[in-house]
């Protein structure tokens, strides 16, 4: 069971990175945190393609390495992964939690500031993936994938 957990977790972590950075569309990435139906639908579309990615790599590892998993465990793990990914990627829930535990200042680290150039054009001074919010998001996803893998191999 230990080897199955390690192999399956590696597959989920790999799929997570691919699903979040290669498969996710620009529209999904920029809209999934918006309020209302636009944000909810963009996030649902992202979670659908993300879950397809985690399922594909999970099934691949399951079959190639001949892991002793059950369909119940596989489906339960995928459901946990998808549901928690949706909650995290709507952004408001993780941001609220981070503020509640005293991480409001941390959340501002690396966030681009909007300014204007000499011609009055708006720009961001530091557009990057390197924000504290991104770090909190990714660590939350990894924690959830840990539990999804654990659930998968134990059911």
C-alpha positions in Angstrom: 0.0 0.0 0.0 2.9 2.4 0.7 4.3 2.1 -2.8 0.8 2.5 -4.3 0.3 5.7 -2.3 3.7 7.1 -3.3 3.1 6.3 -7.0 -0.4 7.6 -7.1 0.5 10.8 -5.2 3.3 11.4 -7.7 0.8 11.0 -10.5 -1.7 13.4 -8.9 1.0 16.0 -8.3 2.2 15.8 -11.8 -1.3 16.0 -13.2 -2.0 18.9 -11.0 0.9 20.9 -12.4 0.0 20.0 -16.0 -3.8 20.7 -15.5 -3.2 24.0 -13.8 -0.5 25.4 -16.1 -0.7 23.6 -19.5 -4.4 22.5 -19.8 -6.1 25.5 -18.2 -7.1 28.1 -20.7 -6.3 31.8 -20.3 -10.0 32.6 -20.0 -10.4 30.0 -17.2 -7.3 31.3 -15.4 -8.3 35.0 -15.5 -12.1 34.5 -14.9 -12.4 31.6 -12.4 -12.0 33.9 -9.4 -14.6 36.5 -10.6 -17.8 36.8 -8.7 -21.1 35.4 -10.1 -21.9 33.1 -12.9 -19.0 34.1 -15.1 -16.5 33.1 -12.5 -18.4 29.9 -11.4 -18.6 28.6 -15.0 -15.0 29.4 -15.8 -14.0 27.6 -12.6 -16.2 24.6 -13.4 -14.7 24.3 -16.9 -11.2 24.5 -15.4 -12.0 21.8 -12.8 -13.5 19.6 -15.5 -10.3 19.7 -17.6 -8.2 19.5 -14.5 -10.0 16.4 -13.3 -9.8 14.8 -16.7 -6.0 15.3 -16.4 -5.7 13.9 -12.9 -8.0 10.9 -13.9 -5.9 10.2 -17.0 -2.6 10.1 -15.2 -4.1 8.3 -12.2 -5.5 5.6 -14.5 -2.2 5.4 -16.4 -0.2 4.8 -13.2 -2.9 2.4 -11.9 -2.7 0.3 -15.0 1.0 0.5 -15.9 2.2 -0.2 -12.3 -0.7 -2.7 -11.7 -1.6 -0.9 -8.4 -4.2 -2.6 -6.2 -6.8 0.1 -6.2 -10.6 0.0 -6.3 -12.9 1.9 -8.5 -14.6 3.3 -5.3 -11.3 4.6 -4.1 -10.4 6.1 -7.5 -13.7 7.9 -7.8 -13.7 9.1 -4.2 -10.2 10.5 -4.6 -11.1 12.2 -7.9 -14.3 13.7 -6.3 -12.3 15.0 -3.3 -9.7 16.5 -5.6 -12.2 18.1 -7.9 -14.4 19.6 -5.1 -11.4 21.0 -3.2 -9.9 22.4 -6.4 -13.1 24.2 -7.2 -13.3 25.7 -3.7 -9.6 26.9 -3.8 -9.8 28.3 -7.3 -12.8 30.4 -6.7 -10.2 32.3 -4.6 -12.6 34.0 -2.1 -12.6 31.0 0.3 -8.9 30.6 0.6 -8.4 34.4 0.8 -10.9 34.6 3.6 -9.3 31.7 5.5 -5.8 33.2 5.0 -7.0 36.5 6.4 -8.8 34.8 9.3 -5.6 33.0 10.4 -3.6 36.3 10.2 -2.1 36.0 6.7 -3.5 39.2 5.2 -0.1 40.9 5.0 1.4 37.7 3.5 -1.3 37.7 0.8 0.0 41.0 -0.5 3.5 39.8 -1.2 4.4 39.8 -4.9 1.0 41.3 -6.0 1.5 43.6 -8.9 0.6 47.2 -8.3 -1.2 49.1 -11.0 0.4 52.3 -12.1 0.7 54.5 -15.2 3.5 55.3 -17.5 4.4 58.8 -18.8 1.7 58.6 -21.4 -1.0 57.7 -18.8 -1.2 54.0 -19.9 -2.0 51.6 -17.1 0.4 48.8 -16.4 1.3 46.4 -13.7 4.7 46.9 -12.1 5.5 43.2 -11.4 3.3 40.7 -13.3 4.3 37.2 -12.1 3.3 33.9 -10.8 5.3 34.5 -7.7 2.7 35.8 -5.3 2.0 34.7 -1.8 -1.6 34.0 -2.8 -0.3 31.6 -5.5 1.9 29.9 -2.9 -1.0 29.4 -0.5 -3.2 28.1 -3.4 -0.6 25.6 -4.5 0.2 24.3 -1.0 -3.6 23.9 -0.4 -3.9 21.9 -3.6 -1.0 19.7 -2.6 -2.5 19.0 0.8 -5.8 18.1 -0.8 -4.0 15.8 -3.3 -2.3 14.1 -0.4 -5.6 13.3 1.1 -7.1 12.3 -2.3 -4.2 9.8 -2.8 -4.6 8.5 0.7 -8.4 8.0 0.1 -7.8 6.4 -3.2 -5.4 3.7 -1.9 -7.4 2.9 1.3 -10.9 2.5 -0.1 
